[in-house]
Amino acid sequence: MRRRKVVYPPAKTNTKGGASPAADARAAANANRAVTINLQAMSGRADIRQGTRVRIGSGLYEGEIATVESVIGGVIPAALVRTAAGQARRVRTVDLLPEGAPGFAATEARPEPA
């Protein structure tokens, strides 16, 4: 009696054959990601000082009102801010909108109670 040939499943690193639809969707999503670099970030903002109330313009706490605790110099100036909720974060100074600037709202928009 002849022995059957042993068949092994393809390796997970196998790149031969067609890609799955999920892999095609991931590749398309990665191809559509565009990165923009703000070259003005190196100049910073002169109007950001310790104690200034600001609105965060990007990142984790985007749109929240915060108070500047310290300004950190360097290649890209940043500020350590504390939000109204008590969370601290380091933010580039170009991403902060100081109080009194056009577009700064003193009160945050809160959802209407149902």
N, C-alpha and C positions, 0 to 999 in steps of 0.2 A: 504494500500500500504506500502511495506517495504522500509525503507530508505537504500540508498546505503552506503557501508562502505567507510570511508574517507581514501584515500591513500596519504601519505606524501612522498616527495622525500627523498632519502637517505641523511644523513648528510654528509657534506664535510669532516668531520673527520672520516668517516667510513673506517675501515681498513679491513673489511670482503670482500671476493671476490678476483678476480684476479686483478693484477696491470695493469695499462695501459702501452702500449709500450713506451710512453714518459717517464713514471716514471721508467721503466726498464732501459732506455738509461741513464737517470740521475744517477741512482744508479751505473751503470757500469762505468760512467765517474768519479764519486766520488771514486770508489774503485781503479781506476787506478792511482790516484794522489799519488805520492811518495814524501816524504819530506826528504831532506838531511840536516844534520846539520854540519856546518863547525866548528869543535872543535878548529881549529887553529885561529879562529876569536878573541879569548880572548888574544892572544899574540900580535896582531896588526902588524904594519909595522913601523920599525924605520926610514925608508927613506922617510916617508911622513912628510913634514914640511910646515909651512905657506909660501905661495908664490909658491909652487911647482906646475908645470903643470902636470896633470894626465888625464888618460882615465878612465871613469867610467865603471866598469866591470859588474854590475848587477843593476836591478831596472828600474825606470821610464826613466832615461836618459842614459841607457846602450849604450856604444860605443861613447858617446860624450866626447869631450875634455873640461876640466874644470881647474880652478885654486883654490888651497886650500886657504880658508880665515882663518880658525882656526882649530886646532886639539883639540878634546874633549876627555879627558881621561875617564876612568871608567872600568867597567867589560869587556865591548867590546869597544875598542877604535874606535872613529869615527872622521870624519872630515867634516867641513862645507865647501862645494865647490860651486863655481859659474861657470855655464857653459858659453860658448861663446855667447849663446843667452840671457844671463842675468838672468837665472833661478837659484835660490839657493836651495840646498838640503843637508841634512845630510846623509853621506854614511859611512859604515864601512870601516876602513882603509884596510882591507884585500881585499876589492872589488875595490881598486884603483890600477892602473898600472902607476907608475911614469914615467916621461919623461926620455928617455935614456935607459929604460928597454927593453929587447927583446920583440917584439910584439907591441911596441908603434909606431904608425904612426903619424908623425907631422902634416900631413894634413888629413882632413876627406875625405872619399870617397864621391864624389858628383855625382849625375846622369848626364849622358851626355845629352846635349840639343838635342831635336829631330829636 
